[in-house]
Amino acid sequence: MPEFHNAPTLPLPTFPGSHIALDDDYVYLSGLNAADIHGGVEILGDVGEETRWVMRRLSHLLDSVGCTLADTVRVAVHLTDLDEAEAMNAAYAEFFTPPHYPARTCTESPRLLGGASVEITLTARRPVEPEPRGDA
């Protein structure tokens, strides 16, 4: 049965949803932008910094359920201006070890909540727990 959680460090979603949904195999994180994060409004308009703020918070959310960004398998990035993709890509790449990048889609969305320029959501594979070993 899926589990649903909200992060205590983020405002409650203003939509009918959760920050984190878990099943036996995957972690699904709702889209997040800098306007959702305390202090993030101050950096709105700087696509590189917005990306870093969001990626750090996504990393923290994954950590709260026993995962890391290295467990990420799929990412969706929404930009208000695809001409800013280079700045977003440069910041985004700082959070992964080449060549181990997750599958990704990047789209232009003309308007994001809170006036943000970048919104990111991701799916991560939950680590497999080792089988208990019997004493031989």
Backbone as CSV, one residue per row, in Angstrom:
resi,resn,N_x,N_y,N_z,CA_x,CA_y,CA_z,C_x,C_y,C_z
1,MET,0.845,-1.179,0.000,0.000,0.000,0.000,0.889,1.241,0.000
2,PRO,0.628,2.208,-0.885,1.450,3.420,-0.916,1.357,4.198,0.398
3,GLU,2.448,4.926,0.689,2.497,5.829,1.838,2.612,7.251,1.289
4,PHE,2.028,8.199,2.001,2.048,9.592,1.570,2.536,10.450,2.730
5,HIS,3.482,11.348,2.432,4.078,12.180,3.473,4.200,13.620,2.990
6,ASN,4.158,14.539,3.941,4.492,15.928,3.682,5.712,16.275,4.517
7,ALA,6.604,17.050,3.922,7.832,17.437,4.607,7.533,18.539,5.616
8,PRO,7.981,18.379,6.863,7.721,19.414,7.867,8.449,20.726,7.577
9,THR,9.466,20.693,6.708,10.231,21.898,6.395,9.657,22.669,5.213
10,LEU,8.581,22.160,4.612,7.934,22.845,3.495,6.507,23.198,3.884
11,PRO,5.970,24.265,3.286,4.558,24.562,3.539,3.695,23.406,3.030
12,LEU,2.558,23.178,3.672,1.639,22.149,3.191,1.241,22.471,1.758
13,PRO,1.102,21.453,0.908,0.691,21.722,-0.472,-0.638,22.470,-0.517
14,THR,-0.749,23.388,-1.460,-1.987,24.131,-1.651,-2.903,23.397,-2.631
15,PHE,-2.474,22.237,-3.071,-3.243,21.397,-3.980,-3.538,20.082,-3.266
16,PRO,-4.473,19.284,-3.742,-4.743,18.003,-3.089,-3.668,16.979,-3.466
17,GLY,-2.566,16.990,-2.736,-1.450,16.087,-3.007,-0.484,16.072,-1.843
18,SER,0.566,15.286,-1.987,1.601,15.131,-0.963,2.954,15.474,-1.554
19,HIS,3.897,15.855,-0.702,5.265,16.094,-1.163,5.921,14.787,-1.601
20,ILE,5.644,13.708,-0.850,6.326,12.431,-1.072,5.291,11.313,-1.118
21,ALA,5.404,10.446,-2.120,4.612,9.222,-2.179,5.592,8.064,-2.329
22,LEU,5.385,7.031,-1.534,6.281,5.874,-1.536,5.499,4.608,-1.867
23,ASP,6.089,3.736,-2.683,5.576,2.381,-2.794,6.745,1.459,-2.448
24,ASP,6.601,0.179,-2.656,7.656,-0.750,-2.260,8.967,-0.517,-3.001
25,ASP,8.888,0.034,-4.215,10.075,0.146,-5.051,10.547,1.567,-5.333
26,TYR,9.640,2.543,-5.295,9.990,3.886,-5.746,9.553,4.975,-4.774
27,VAL,10.240,6.118,-4.903,9.892,7.352,-4.205,9.499,8.348,-5.290
28,TYR,8.331,8.951,-5.146,7.838,9.945,-6.090,7.756,11.277,-5.354
29,LEU,8.453,12.288,-5.868,8.424,13.607,-5.255,7.617,14.554,-6.129
30,SER,6.728,15.318,-5.512,5.952,16.321,-6.240,6.876,17.413,-6.755
31,GLY,6.395,18.124,-7.772,7.156,19.238,-8.305,7.447,20.269,-7.228
32,LEU,8.629,20.827,-7.287,9.083,21.781,-6.284,9.772,22.930,-7.000
33,ASN,9.515,24.151,-6.531,10.239,25.300,-7.070,10.739,26.161,-5.918
34,ALA,11.594,27.127,-6.237,12.228,27.935,-5.187,11.216,28.713,-4.353
35,ALA,10.067,29.082,-4.929,9.056,29.817,-4.171,8.430,28.951,-3.083
36,ASP,8.550,27.622,-3.212,8.029,26.698,-2.201,8.946,26.579,-0.984
37,ILE,10.169,27.077,-1.088,11.198,26.862,-0.072,11.444,28.158,0.696
38,HIS,11.479,28.074,2.017,11.729,29.248,2.848,12.999,29.955,2.378
39,GLY,12.896,31.228,2.071,14.038,32.018,1.611,14.258,31.966,0.111
40,GLY,13.596,31.055,-0.579,13.816,30.882,-2.005,13.324,32.031,-2.854
41,VAL,12.352,32.786,-2.360,11.809,33.908,-3.127,12.906,34.924,-3.434
42,GLU,13.904,35.004,-2.559,14.982,35.980,-2.726,15.822,35.718,-3.972
43,ILE,15.828,34.484,-4.473,16.688,34.177,-5.618,15.890,33.974,-6.906
44,LEU,14.585,34.224,-6.863,13.769,34.063,-8.067,14.323,34.916,-9.201
45,GLY,14.358,34.326,-10.389,14.879,35.024,-11.558,16.279,34.590,-11.935
46,ASP,17.003,33.963,-11.018,18.333,33.423,-11.303,18.167,31.913,-11.487
47,VAL,18.067,31.467,-12.729,17.738,30.070,-13.027,18.739,29.093,-12.408
48,GLY,20.013,29.414,-12.446,21.025,28.537,-11.847,20.814,28.382,-10.348
49,GLU,20.595,29.502,-9.656,20.386,29.438,-8.205,19.064,28.779,-7.857
50,GLU,18.022,29.059,-8.622,16.749,28.384,-8.370,16.927,26.864,-8.492
51,THR,17.645,26.440,-9.511,17.889,25.006,-9.718,18.638,24.423,-8.534
52,ARG,19.680,25.096,-8.074,20.446,24.593,-6.925,19.578,24.495,-5.675
53,TRP,18.746,25.515,-5.394,17.869,25.496,-4.216,16.939,24.292,-4.277
54,VAL,16.337,24.088,-5.450,15.380,22.990,-5.600,16.096,21.642,-5.485
55,MET,17.228,21.490,-6.130,17.942,20.208,-6.079,18.400,19.891,-4.654
56,ARG,18.836,20.896,-3.908,19.231,20.647,-2.511,18.030,20.187,-1.682
57,ARG,16.870,20.814,-1.898,15.677,20.427,-1.140,15.199,19.038,-1.568
58,LEU,15.243,18.735,-2.855,14.872,17.387,-3.318,15.800,16.345,-2.709
59,SER,17.075,16.661,-2.636,18.040,15.753,-2.012,17.683,15.511,-0.552
60,HIS,17.308,16.579,0.144,16.915,16.471,1.549,15.663,15.594,1.700
61,LEU,14.682,15.787,0.819,13.470,14.970,0.864,13.797,13.497,0.634
62,LEU,14.678,13.219,-0.329,15.080,11.826,-0.569,15.784,11.246,0.651
63,ASP,16.658,12.030,1.248,17.380,11.582,2.438,16.411,11.217,3.562
64,SER,15.308,11.947,3.659,14.347,11.692,4.729,13.658,10.332,4.597
65,VAL,13.755,9.717,3.419,13.155,8.392,3.217,14.212,7.349,2.839
66,GLY,15.477,7.621,3.175,16.537,6.639,2.993,17.095,6.526,1.588
67,CYS,16.956,7.572,0.775,17.483,7.564,-0.592,18.440,8.744,-0.780
68,THR,19.103,8.751,-1.918,19.962,9.876,-2.301,19.653,10.227,-3.755
69,LEU,20.213,11.326,-4.216,20.045,11.684,-5.624,20.620,10.619,-6.551
70,ALA,21.584,9.855,-6.090,22.150,8.771,-6.904,21.111,7.688,-7.197
71,ASP,20.037,7.629,-6.417,18.960,6.658,-6.640,17.926,7.153,-7.647
72,THR,18.077,8.389,-8.119,17.109,8.990,-9.028,17.144,8.295,-10.386
73,VAL,15.946,7.965,-10.891,15.850,7.319,-12.200,15.166,8.195,-13.247
74,ARG,14.351,9.164,-12.807,13.581,9.980,-13.748,13.370,11.373,-13.172
75,VAL,13.572,12.389,-14.014,13.400,13.783,-13.604,12.576,14.519,-14.667
76,ALA,11.708,15.382,-14.225,10.997,16.300,-15.124,11.336,17.719,-14.685
77,VAL,11.800,18.526,-15.624,12.157,19.918,-15.359,11.231,20.801,-16.189
78,HIS,10.671,21.795,-15.551,9.832,22.780,-16.233,10.512,24.137,-16.101
79,LEU,10.735,24.787,-17.222,11.337,26.121,-17.266,10.338,27.090,-17.880
80,THR,10.322,28.313,-17.380,9.449,29.307,-18.000,10.042,29.818,-19.307
81,ASP,11.349,29.561,-19.532,12.013,30.013,-20.755,13.093,29.000,-21.120
82,LEU,12.873,28.246,-22.208,13.863,27.240,-22.611,15.206,27.849,-22.999
83,ASP,15.253,29.146,-23.252,16.534,29.797,-23.531,17.431,29.780,-22.289
84,GLU,16.865,29.480,-21.125,17.626,29.397,-19.872,18.089,27.964,-19.576
85,ALA,17.887,27.048,-20.516,18.237,25.640,-20.279,19.724,25.450,-19.979
86,GLU,20.582,26.225,-20.608,22.021,26.079,-20.370,22.378,26.384,-18.913
87,ALA,21.814,27.449,-18.363,22.072,27.799,-16.959,21.513,26.724,-16.031
88,MET,20.316,26.228,-16.351,19.716,25.164,-15.532,20.561,23.906,-15.621
89,ASN,20.972,23.514,-16.828,21.772,22.301,-17.008,23.086,22.362,-16.242
90,ALA,23.734,23.511,-16.253,25.014,23.654,-15.545,24.828,23.426,-14.047
91,ALA,23.784,24.011,-13.472,23.528,23.830,-12.040,23.063,22.407,-11.746
92,TYR,22.173,21.881,-12.557,21.621,20.528,-12.387,22.733,19.479,-12.390
93,ALA,23.679,19.615,-13.317,24.764,18.638,-13.459,25.643,18.555,-12.207
94,GLU,25.670,19.592,-11.400,26.475,19.589,-10.167,26.008,18.524,-9.178
95,PHE,24.795,18.013,-9.331,24.203,17.111,-8.351,24.291,15.638,-8.737
96,PHE,24.920,15.343,-9.874,25.051,13.957,-10.322,26.485,13.681,-10.738
97,THR,26.865,12.406,-10.699,28.207,11.999,-11.103,28.161,11.495,-12.540
98,PRO,28.841,12.196,-13.459,28.833,11.738,-14.853,29.422,10.333,-14.959
99,PRO,28.951,9.510,-15.795,27.867,9.692,-16.754,26.530,9.172,-16.220
100,HIS,26.367,9.101,-14.925,25.185,8.505,-14.301,24.083,9.545,-14.071
101,TYR,23.515,9.985,-15.184,22.420,10.945,-15.121,21.093,10.202,-15.281
102,PRO,20.074,10.590,-14.524,18.764,9.956,-14.698,18.133,10.362,-16.036
103,ALA,17.151,9.580,-16.466,16.367,9.979,-17.630,15.684,11.298,-17.291
104,ARG,15.520,12.159,-18.314,14.980,13.489,-17.998,14.190,14.062,-19.157
105,THR,13.178,14.831,-18.814,12.419,15.634,-19.758,12.536,17.085,-19.301
106,CYS,12.685,17.982,-20.254,12.711,19.410,-19.942,11.710,20.096,-20.868
107,THR,10.751,20.791,-20.278,9.723,21.462,-21.065,9.631,22.927,-20.678
108,GLU,9.065,23.699,-21.592,8.790,25.097,-21.291,7.356,25.209,-20.792
109,SER,7.214,25.799,-19.635,5.903,26.061,-19.029,5.825,27.560,-18.830
110,PRO,4.906,28.222,-19.500,4.913,29.687,-19.473,4.718,30.319,-18.105
111,ARG,4.112,29.586,-17.182,3.879,30.163,-15.856,3.998,29.086,-14.800
112,LEU,4.819,29.339,-13.781,4.955,28.430,-12.648,4.450,29.140,-11.393
113,LEU,3.947,28.372,-10.447,3.442,28.949,-9.200,4.514,29.767,-8.488
114,GLY,4.101,30.852,-7.881,5.001,31.670,-7.079,5.957,32.532,-7.874
115,GLY,5.835,32.542,-9.198,6.740,33.346,-10.012,8.092,32.711,-10.246
116,ALA,8.216,31.421,-9.968,9.488,30.713,-10.162,9.781,30.533,-11.649
117,SER,11.045,30.311,-11.971,11.478,30.041,-13.335,11.745,28.567,-13.581
118,VAL,11.906,27.789,-12.488,12.268,26.376,-12.582,11.410,25.574,-11.611
119,GLU,10.865,24.468,-12.076,10.210,23.499,-11.205,10.721,22.119,-11.581
120,ILE,11.044,21.324,-10.559,11.623,19.996,-10.793,10.868,18.966,-9.966
121,THR,10.610,17.839,-10.570,10.043,16.699,-9.860,10.885,15.480,-10.217
122,LEU,10.888,14.478,-9.339,11.705,13.301,-9.646,11.138,12.026,-9.058
123,THR,11.633,10.934,-9.605,11.322,9.591,-9.132,12.645,8.898,-8.837
124,ALA,12.723,8.249,-7.689,13.943,7.538,-7.295,13.605,6.082,-6.954
125,ARG,14.529,5.204,-7.221,14.387,3.788,-6.875,14.819,3.634,-5.429
126,ARG,13.973,2.987,-4.640,14.324,2.742,-3.239,15.391,1.661,-3.175
127,PRO,16.400,1.832,-2.320,17.449,0.803,-2.213,16.850,-0.539,-1.761
128,VAL,17.389,-1.590,-2.330,16.956,-2.930,-1.955,17.573,-3.269,-0.609
129,GLU,16.743,-3.678,0.313,17.239,-4.070,1.635,17.859,-5.452,1.527
130,PRO,19.040,-5.654,2.100,19.663,-6.977,2.010,18.818,-8.028,2.734
131,GLU,18.794,-9.206,2.152,18.088,-10.324,2.771,18.796,-10.686,4.067
132,PRO,18.037,-10.997,5.123,18.694,-11.426,6.357,19.470,-12.724,6.102
133,ARG,20.651,-12.778,6.642,21.468,-13.989,6.442,21.262,-14.908,7.633
134,GLY,21.047,-16.158,7.318,20.925,-17.158,8.381,22.320,-17.612,8.810
135,ASP,22.444,-18.039,10.040,23.725,-18.547,10.512,23.925,-19.957,9.974
136,ALA,25.082,-20.196,9.417,25.369,-21.529,8.848,26.133,-22.369,9.836
